[in-house]
Amino acid sequence: MTAGELAQILGAFGLDDEKVHELGDGGPRGSRYHVLGPEEILVGRRFAALPEELGESSPLLLVVRGNPEDTRLAMWRNALWPLVHVGAVLRVEGGRAQRITLSGVESIEGTFDFEGAVLFGRRTEHVMSPDATIEKFDKNAPSWDGRPGGAGYPHFRWMRRLVGRFASTPGVAGSSVRVLDFGCGAGWVGIEAAKEIGNVELSAFDPSPEMVRIAASNAEKEGGIVFDGRTGFGEAPPFGGDHGPAFPLVFSSGVVSFSPDVERWLDGLTSTVEPGGTLVVGDIHAGSSGFRRRRRRKPLLPVREMNARTRESIRAGLEQRGFVHLRSGAYQLTRPIPEAMYVNERFLGGILTRPLLWVNRLATWLDGVFGSPLQDRFDSWVMHLERRSD
């Protein structure tokens, strides 16, 4: 690779060339790296040197010449995982360059000498670090709250209602039920549980101060629910343990796939459920047919989708920690339902919102009736467990 080509590529990602070296050349840990291409990374010390030499926040650039198909780029993204998460792709064809991220496509000014594609990634532990997580969550908090009146809002609320009411726990006359929303986001799972039970002291936490603020606001709007919101991570929750008594009812929805250390996260979750207490936990399903297809075909995927776990692995981890599994469910039909929902919201003004929602609801109901035998046809799972009291 010529110095001019390298400078153009680095410039497209906002980098300079002062600390660039190739893998395996003995450069200091923490430098920036470029790799001449997949053929090179498979020989010599290059790939073996990556864990040792790549700095904690240093970018890795994997350069693929020619006009590689997305499936080839996805193959290399998968090969770099879990050490590196690819967050951007530069594509150059006919001298014109585009930088592609999950947020969209941006054209880069100038004429490029290089022809091909470049995967840009950083260590997964950096991408999923506490500081990076808080920054990302705070930035996305308003959009993750759902937009009342929008075409996708009925489905947004249906999913949270399904998880929040997955375990029927009636209130006790004359006393309130203490409920924890473990990684609350905008708070809707805990709020739905509180509305179902009727007499609840709802506690919740999230890494993002902005998400906790939104959750508190939503709880107030839904009828003055007693709400205690704090900031914290699942690996060291701000409730239970040294932070007060555990809870008889805990919900955690869509959280574990954000954790860089699932074992610590499961320990943290366990610490918040009192002996004999009820746990409802759900997340996206790593083994769904739609997600498997995306990993084969798409060069860019959210880090949580790459980090997702199967229902069975989380169940096994919780059973090792003293939980008894009661029942499972699946929801959100996989491909092509998400694609149809996107088209409905983006181009059809919501005309298919209700039909698509009813298809999802019917499929979820049938899955529950037959004991969830077809979970790979769904993008999300949910489980109801109880913690043994002995």
ABEGO torsion letter per residue (X at the ends): XBAAAAAAAAAAAGBBAAABBBBGAGBBBGBBBBBAEAAAAABEAAAAAAAAABBAABBBBBBBBEBBBAAAAAAAAAAAOAABBBABBBBBBGGBBBBBBAAEBBBBBEBBABBEBBBBBBBAAAAABAAAAAAAAAAAAAAAAEBBGBAAAAAAAAAAAAAAAABBBBBBBGBBBBBBBBGAEAGAAAAAAAAAAGBBBBBBBBABAAAAAAAAAAAAAAGGBBBBBBBEBAABBABEEAAEBBBABBBBBGAAAABABAAAAAAAAAAABBBGBBBBBBBBBAABAAAAAAAAABABBBAAAAABBBAAAAAAAAAAAGBBBABBBBBGBBOAAAAAAAAAAAAAGGAAAAAAAAAAAAAAAAAAAAGGAAAAABABBBBBBBBBAX
